[in-house]
Amino acid sequence: MKLQSLRALVAAVETGSLRNAARQLGVSQPALTKAIRELEQELGAPLLMRSNTGVSTTAQGRVLADRARTVERELAAAVDQIRQLSGEMVGSLHVAAVPLALTLLVPEALRTFSAAYPGIRLRIDEELYMAQLTRLRAGEVEVAVGPVPSGLPAGELVIEPLMPIQMVVVAQKSSLHARAKSLAELAEARWVFTGTSADAGYARHLFTEHGLPVPKASAVVNSTLGLLALICGGDFVGLMPRQIAMHPMAGAYMKIVPVQEGALQAHMAAMTRPESALVPAVRQFIAHLGRAAHHFGHLETPAW
């Protein structure tokens, strides 16, 4: 199975057109079509469905395209690692981070890391709730910065602790929920869960930790702006880091609800797969995160 043929398939899947895929790869359309047909013959299965409007994948094609993307990422990472081990700090680094990390730690880490290693291209994505660590486990990002999920299998990830986090209950200042004294009083409130589904979110963990039934999710968001908009603009209740909730920009519209159960305690860390932890750029970026955490960990509010 040739790497060029796999690239032809991925390009066809991503562009939805053999013509556009050929143009993207800088080859002729007949050459690209031949490469994909060779794959289909080798596997004995159709990979693409052709129509007047373009191409789409078969079930077999989706499987191979997904694996081919993984192969492409791993090869690119191997090239970067080899060059970095040879003393040439070039390549790319993909990081996913929760909002508190993006607010407090990542800017300072980026400042010092980029100054030290200008040849490393950084991509930073926000992840509001990363307990599943799906992108890290799939190899789509090299470093995840956020609360350490419970129940991680021993040795699955390399974890570098950074700073403690307190996830506090918040509500709009004028809401009756802002006067609640216990989680039980908020059982019927309109809760905002963070994540990609109602089965996830820090609120679920907080109620479970205190042996209480988990409230119904009235809204599910995976965006900091969405969370702030719902809490500040509607009669919703949710959880967010104390440092963000106490910031003047947020504090003008919301209040930390003084529930007797207190905050959900967590610890922010930099997490990476064991194989990625050997990459010099990854090691150095995590070291810069650690320095930033040491510098900012004592602050009560983020420097927005």
C-alpha positions in Angstrom: 0.0 0.0 0.0 1.7 3.2 -1.2 1.7 6.3 0.9 1.0 8.4 -2.2 -2.1 6.4 -2.9 -3.3 6.9 0.7 -2.7 10.7 0.3 -4.8 10.6 -2.9 -7.7 8.9 -1.1 -7.5 11.4 1.8 -7.4 14.4 -0.6 -10.4 13.0 -2.5 -12.4 12.5 0.7 -11.6 16.0 2.0 -12.3 17.9 -1.2 -15.2 15.7 -2.4 -13.8 15.8 -5.9 -11.2 13.9 -7.8 -10.3 17.1 -9.8 -9.8 19.2 -6.7 -7.9 16.4 -5.0 -5.5 16.2 -8.0 -5.0 19.9 -8.0 -4.3 19.9 -4.2 -1.7 17.2 -4.6 -0.2 18.7 -7.8 -0.8 15.5 -9.9 -3.0 14.8 -12.9 -6.5 13.6 -12.4 -5.9 10.3 -14.3 -2.9 9.6 -12.1 -4.9 10.2 -8.9 -7.8 8.1 -10.2 -5.3 5.3 -10.9 -3.8 5.5 -7.4 -7.2 5.1 -5.8 -8.2 2.2 -8.1 -5.0 0.4 -7.2 -6.0 0.7 -3.5 -9.5 -0.6 -4.3 -8.0 -3.6 -6.2 -5.5 -4.3 -3.4 -8.1 -4.3 -0.8 -10.9 -5.9 -2.8 -13.4 -3.3 -1.7 -14.8 0.0 -3.1 -13.5 3.1 -1.4 -15.3 5.9 -3.2 -18.7 6.4 -4.7 -18.6 8.5 -7.8 -21.4 10.8 -9.0 -22.0 13.9 -11.2 -21.5 16.1 -8.2 -18.2 14.5 -7.0 -17.2 11.6 -4.8 -18.2 10.3 -1.3 -16.8 7.5 0.7 -18.0 4.0 1.2 -17.9 2.5 4.7 -14.6 0.9 3.8 -13.3 4.2 2.4 -14.1 6.0 5.6 -12.1 3.5 7.6 -9.1 3.7 5.4 -9.1 7.5 5.1 -9.3 7.8 8.9 -6.3 5.5 9.3 -4.4 7.2 6.6 -4.8 10.5 8.3 -3.3 8.9 11.5 -0.4 7.5 9.4 0.2 11.0 7.9 0.2 12.6 11.4 2.5 10.0 12.8 5.0 10.3 10.0 5.1 14.1 10.2 5.6 13.8 14.0 8.4 11.3 13.4 10.2 13.6 11.0 9.8 16.5 13.5 11.1 14.4 16.3 14.2 13.2 14.4 15.1 16.7 13.4 14.6 17.9 16.9 16.7 15.1 18.4 19.4 16.2 15.9 19.4 19.6 17.5 17.1 21.3 14.9 14.1 22.7 16.8 11.7 23.0 13.9 8.2 21.5 13.2 4.8 21.9 14.7 3.1 21.5 18.1 -0.6 21.2 18.6 -2.0 22.0 22.0 -5.6 21.8 23.4 -6.3 23.7 26.6 -9.2 24.6 28.9 -10.2 28.3 29.2 -8.4 28.9 32.5 -5.2 27.6 31.0 -5.6 29.7 28.0 -6.2 32.7 30.2 -3.5 32.2 32.8 -0.8 29.9 31.6 -0.7 29.6 27.9 0.0 33.2 27.0 3.1 33.3 29.2 4.3 29.9 28.1 3.8 30.9 24.4 5.8 34.1 25.0 8.8 32.4 26.5 8.6 29.2 24.3 8.3 31.1 21.0 11.2 33.3 21.9 13.3 30.3 22.6 12.2 28.2 19.7 10.9 30.3 16.8 11.1 27.4 14.4 8.3 25.6 16.2 4.8 26.4 14.7 2.2 26.3 17.5 -1.5 25.6 17.1 -3.7 26.2 20.2 -7.3 25.0 20.5 -9.8 25.6 23.3 -11.4 22.7 25.0 -14.1 23.6 27.5 -14.4 20.0 28.9 -11.7 17.5 28.1 -12.3 14.6 30.5 -12.5 12.1 27.7 -9.2 13.4 26.3 -10.5 12.1 22.9 -8.2 14.2 20.8 -5.1 13.5 22.8 -5.7 9.8 22.7 -6.3 9.9 19.0 -3.0 11.7 18.5 -4.7 14.8 17.1 -3.0 17.0 19.7 0.4 16.5 21.4 -0.4 18.2 24.7 -3.7 18.7 26.6 -3.8 21.2 29.4 -6.7 20.9 31.8 -8.0 19.1 34.9 -6.7 15.5 35.3 -9.7 13.1 34.7 -10.4 10.5 37.4 -9.9 6.9 36.6 -7.0 7.2 34.1 -5.3 3.8 33.5 -1.9 3.8 35.0 0.8 4.7 32.6 -1.6 5.7 29.8 -0.5 9.3 29.9 2.5 11.3 31.2 1.1 13.9 33.6 2.9 17.1 34.7 0.9 18.8 37.6 0.6 22.6 37.1 -1.8 24.2 39.6 -5.0 23.6 41.6 -8.4 24.5 40.3 -11.7 25.2 42.1 -14.8 24.9 40.0 -17.5 27.0 41.7 -21.2 27.2 41.2 -22.2 30.5 39.5 -25.5 32.2 38.7 -26.7 35.6 37.4 -26.5 38.2 40.1 -30.2 39.0 40.1 -31.2 35.3 40.0 -32.9 33.7 43.0 -30.5 30.8 42.5 -27.6 33.1 43.6 -29.0 32.9 47.1 -28.9 29.1 47.4 -27.1 27.6 50.4 -26.9 24.0 49.2 -26.8 22.0 46.0 -30.1 20.4 47.0 -31.7 23.9 46.6 -30.4 23.9 43.0 -31.7 20.5 42.0 -34.5 22.0 39.9 -32.4 24.9 38.5 -31.7 25.2 34.8 -28.2 23.8 34.7 -25.6 24.4 31.9 -23.4 21.4 31.4 -20.0 21.7 29.7 -18.9 19.2 27.1 -20.3 17.6 24.0 -23.3 15.8 25.6 -25.5 15.9 28.7 -23.6 12.8 30.0 -20.5 14.9 30.6 -19.6 18.1 32.5 -18.2 19.2 35.9 -21.6 19.7 37.4 -22.3 16.0 37.1 -19.1 15.3 39.0 -20.0 17.8 41.7 -23.4 16.3 42.5 -22.1 12.7 42.3 -19.3 13.6 44.7 -21.8 14.6 47.3 -24.2 11.6 46.7 -26.9 13.8 45.1 -29.0 13.0 42.1 -27.5 14.7 39.0 -29.8 17.5 37.8 -31.2 17.7 34.3 -29.1 19.5 31.8 -31.1 22.4 30.4 -28.2 23.4 28.0 -25.0 21.8 26.9 -22.1 24.0 25.7 -18.5 23.4 24.6 -17.7 27.1 24.3 -16.5 29.6 27.0 -18.5 32.4 25.3 -21.6 30.2 25.3 -21.2 29.4 29.0 -20.7 33.0 29.9 -23.6 34.1 27.7 -26.1 31.7 29.3 -25.0 32.4 32.9 -24.9 36.2 32.5 -27.8 36.6 30.2 -30.3 34.0 31.6 -31.6 32.3 34.7 -29.1 29.4 34.4 -26.7 27.9 36.9 -23.3 26.3 36.0 -19.7 25.7 37.1 -16.6 27.6 36.1 -13.1 28.1 37.6 -13.0 30.5 40.6 -10.4 32.7 38.9 -12.7 33.4 35.9 -15.8 33.8 38.0 -14.1 36.4 40.2 -12.8 38.5 37.3 -14.4 41.9 37.2 -15.7 41.4 33.7 -17.6 38.3 34.8 -18.3 39.5 38.3 -20.3 42.4 37.0 -23.0 40.0 35.9 -22.6 36.8 37.9 -22.1 35.7 41.4 -20.5 32.7 43.1 -23.3 30.8 44.8 -22.3 30.0 48.4 -23.4 26.4 48.6 -22.3 24.6 51.7 -20.7 21.7 49.7 -18.1 24.2 48.4 -16.2 24.0 45.1 -15.3 21.0 43.0 -11.6 20.5 43.6 -9.4 19.6 40.6 -5.8 19.9 39.5 -4.7 21.3 36.2 -1.9 19.5 34.5 -0.2 19.1 31.2 -0.9 15.7 29.7 0.7 13.9 26.8 1.0 10.4 25.5 4.2 8.5 26.5 5.6 8.5 22.9 5.0 12.3 22.6 6.7 13.0 25.9 10.0 12.0 24.2 9.7 14.7 21.6 12.0 17.6 22.6 9.5 20.3 21.6 6.8 18.7 23.8 9.2 18.4 26.7 10.2 22.1 26.4 6.7 23.4 26.0 5.6 21.6 29.1 8.6 23.0 31.0 7.5 26.5 29.9 4.0 25.8 31.1 5.4 24.7 34.5 7.3 28.0 34.7 4.1 30.0 33.9 2.2 28.0 36.5 4.8 28.8 39.1 4.6 32.5 38.2 0.8 32.8 38.0 -0.5 30.1 40.3 -0.9 32.4 43.3 -3.1 35.0 41.4 -6.7 35.2 42.4 -7.9 36.6 39.0 -6.7 36.1 35.5 -5.0 39.0 33.6 -7.6 39.5 30.9 
